[in-house]
């Protein structure tokens, strides 16, 4: 079973995006569905977000 983690920036723990290493991204309001994201795509996404700060 995947270990899903919520963002520490989430003000409301029931309405946030969750991630699981090797699995993907999901909406905490709809945990049955998720989007698969590989490690390279996730790293690229994080790099792009950090540049935008």
WOFENKA-V77221 format. One record per residue. N is the residue number from 1. RES is the residue in three letters. D_LAST is the distance of its C-alpha to the last C-alpha in whole Angstrom. Layout:
N&RES&D_LAST / N&RES&D_LAST
This chain:
1&UNK&33 / 2&UNK&30 / 3&UNK&28 / 4&UNK&25 / 5&UNK&22 / 6&UNK&20 / 7&UNK&16 / 8&UNK&17 / 9&UNK&14 / 10&UNK&17 / 11&UNK&19 / 12&UNK&22 / 13&UNK&23 / 14&UNK&25 / 15&UNK&22 / 16&UNK&20 / 17&UNK&19 / 18&UNK&20 / 19&UNK&20 / 20&UNK&23 / 21&UNK&24 / 22&UNK&26 / 23&UNK&26 / 24&UNK&23 / 25&UNK&21 / 26&UNK&23 / 27&UNK&23 / 28&UNK&24 / 29&UNK&27 / 30&UNK&28 / 31&UNK&28 / 32&UNK&31 / 33&UNK&29 / 34&UNK&26 / 35&UNK&25 / 36&UNK&25 / 37&UNK&22 / 38&UNK&23 / 39&UNK&22 / 40&UNK&21 / 41&UNK&19 / 42&UNK&17 / 43&UNK&16 / 44&UNK&15 / 45&UNK&13 / 46&UNK&11 / 47&UNK&10 / 48&UNK&9 / 49&UNK&7 / 50&UNK&5 / 51&UNK&6 / 52&UNK&4 / 53&UNK&0
